[in-house]
């Protein structure tokens, strides 16, 4: 825990894992113990959830223990998961309705998530210094992979970022974590009869770019995935491609620049 300084959510699951394992020497633990812990701590959840919450942090702990010569190094198998995520990409109609019923920083965040496909937590860490609006680029980072890259922005999103009210300490968005976003996003979706989470915009970005002919390497670069294989789980079949991808197809001529295409 001191070595990795895990996020709050990860720390919660590590504490549960420690309590469930008890005072067993790390050298006695095998892969079957990790599987048993996953089923016990995350009953009636998907294998993806069990891997993320239990097996991945448990493996990291055992790998660190091996580095400190507390046990021998070994690889631990994760529960099998599909190569394609069960999440559905965000739909154009859903995003249009959300943007039509928001304004200010809320509308800006939804537009940013749709166009860039960045994770919600990484997006909330965006600073004004990360933006070069004249060049139309943003310097974004991924907390999962420590990757950083430049993301091209559409003229419409640049205009929204430029006109957004300035926040203290150079922040772009006012919310400290995703939980603060969900406190207004979930009631809004319920009122509008919509099903949407920010991560669906990430799926929509990968799906749309693949349908538009981008290769997986380019999609992985856009989403700051470590490699193309990680990005593949976010690509869903879509029989037709959008004529373009950006905030313009959500806002239409609302910004007075270009009309939305069908």
Secondary structure, 3 states (H helix, E strand, C coil): CCCCCCCHHHHHHHHHHHHHHCCCCHHHCCHHHHHHHHHHHCCCCCHHHHHHHHHHHHHHHHHHHHHCCCCCCCCCCCCCCCCCCCCCCCCHHHHHHHHHCCCHHHHHHHHHHHHHCCCHHHHHCCEHHHEECCCCEEEEECCCCCCEEEEECCHHHHHHHHHCCCCHHHECCCCCCHHHHHHHHHHHHHHHCCCCCHHHHHHHHHHHHHHCCCCHHHHHHHHCCCCHHHHHCCCCCCCCCCCCCCCHHHHHHHHCCCCCCC
